[in-house]
Amino acid sequence: MFVRPNIAGMQPYIPGEQPSGSGFVKLNTNENPYPPSPRVVRALLAEAWGALNLYPDPMADAVRDRLAKRFGLKRENFLIGNGGDDILTIVTRCLVDEHDRVACPVPTYILYRTMADLQGGEIIEVPFGEDFSLPEGLFGNEARVTFLANPNSPSGTAASVSEVKRLAESLDGVLVVDEAYADFAEENCMDLVGTLANLCVLRSFSKSFSLAGLRIGYLAGPADFVAECLKAKDSYNVNRLSIVAAATALDDYDYMLSNVEQIRQTRRFLADSLDALGFKTLPSQANFVWTRAPAPGAKAIYEDLKGRKILVRFWDSPLMNEFLRISVGKRDEIDLLLGVLGKITEAAGDD
Ligand SMILES: Cc1ncc(COP(=O)(O)O)c(C=O)c1O
């Protein structure tokens, strides 16, 4: 073996399916069903005819400055990445040495475990309780870094800002509040940035800004921590097109907000309709719902839907195998899904 033992021994992260054919109803990877702002697309076209022969700004300051203005922080509080996942890589690279601990509540975003494995760290997984409030076992843990997806995936549930603050205050290590879905939620932790030395917030342009295909995310945190993280990133980690797209998307914030409002309305409709069919749906603050499936069970329903080219997410593991995660698509996609689910559950009831 040429590779390090921890790489050879680890399970690869398996992303949700990205089908190559056409005609799929894709409700499996929490993409935004609406296109990005037309202003973003126009800016991208102009940039494509511009200076692609030149390297991009290594710091992506056009994005940092807009974020600083929007959130009342400084440019130095932001690190821009090639998607939120790049931020997770950079942060873990900075914080976690071999045998260091990485903590998170579970079930959650499985990539946190992958990040710990890559560094040869030890993952400490603390199960959420029934109601998905923050588990007491997470408070005061001794990990170098604690990852908290808030809103959480796959559950869609969120801890309050005061609970997150209490968690950060209980830790000696760093708390990364992963707010990839925060624009769909009632509150978020951005106002805590800079008030606690060990708290950072991660955000993504993939979900609320409809830019999953371009890969842009960022970290907001104390300037001294961000300065250290900057040393650990690839020098040109965000490309020219992504920088232009993110900057323009921030200039057209209202476009994002109106899509988010539409998705929240469809989310309510989806959750109510699922419950009327016998599913039990957790209260969601994200652009997806997690729902406990009635007969014939989550796995059978997932497979039946897949056979009809409707993709939702299912994990065949102990904490998750009774649930389906369904992204909030356009209303016609959700109507189609619900029609099929009605038939599947009715047929199971007849058995
Ligand atoms: C909880 C969570 N964090 C971070 C990400 C990463 O987002 P991206 O790399 O697309 O910005 C995702 C993507 O699905 C996610 O679910």
Ligand as a Chemical Component Dictionary entry (heavy atoms), coordinates in Angstrom:
data_LIG
# 
_chem_comp.id                   LIG 
_chem_comp.type                 NON-POLYMER 
_chem_comp.pdbx_formal_charge   0 
_chem_comp.three_letter_code    LIG 
# 
loop_
_chem_comp_atom.comp_id 
_chem_comp_atom.atom_id 
_chem_comp_atom.alt_atom_id 
_chem_comp_atom.type_symbol 
_chem_comp_atom.charge 
_chem_comp_atom.model_Cartn_x 
_chem_comp_atom.model_Cartn_y 
_chem_comp_atom.model_Cartn_z 
_chem_comp_atom.pdbx_ordinal 
LIG C1 C1 C 0 -25.097 20.232 6.215  1  
LIG C2 C2 C 0 -24.327 20.558 4.964  2  
LIG N1 N1 N 0 -23.204 21.267 5.065  3  
LIG C3 C3 C 0 -22.473 21.589 3.997  4  
LIG C4 C4 C 0 -22.849 21.185 2.737  5  
LIG C5 C5 C 0 -21.928 21.517 1.601  6  
LIG O1 O1 O 0 -22.467 22.359 0.676  7  
LIG P1 P1 P 0 -21.649 22.870 -0.570 8  
LIG O2 O2 O 0 -20.299 22.195 -0.562 9  
LIG O3 O3 O 0 -22.450 22.516 -1.775 10 
LIG O4 O4 O 0 -21.523 24.344 -0.374 11 
LIG C6 C6 C 0 -24.007 20.421 2.564  12 
LIG C7 C7 C 0 -24.409 19.957 1.244  13 
LIG O5 O5 O 0 -25.339 19.263 1.013  14 
LIG C8 C8 C 0 -24.769 20.104 3.719  15 
LIG O6 O6 O 0 -25.886 19.360 3.624  16 
# 
loop_
_chem_comp_bond.comp_id 
_chem_comp_bond.atom_id_1 
_chem_comp_bond.atom_id_2 
_chem_comp_bond.value_order 
_chem_comp_bond.pdbx_ordinal 
LIG C1 C2 SING 1  
LIG C2 N1 SING 2  
LIG C2 C8 DOUB 3  
LIG N1 C3 DOUB 4  
LIG C3 C4 SING 5  
LIG C4 C5 SING 6  
LIG C4 C6 DOUB 7  
LIG C5 O1 SING 8  
LIG O1 P1 SING 9  
LIG P1 O2 DOUB 10 
LIG P1 O3 SING 11 
LIG P1 O4 SING 12 
LIG C6 C7 SING 13 
LIG C6 C8 SING 14 
LIG C7 O5 DOUB 15 
LIG C8 O6 SING 16 
# 
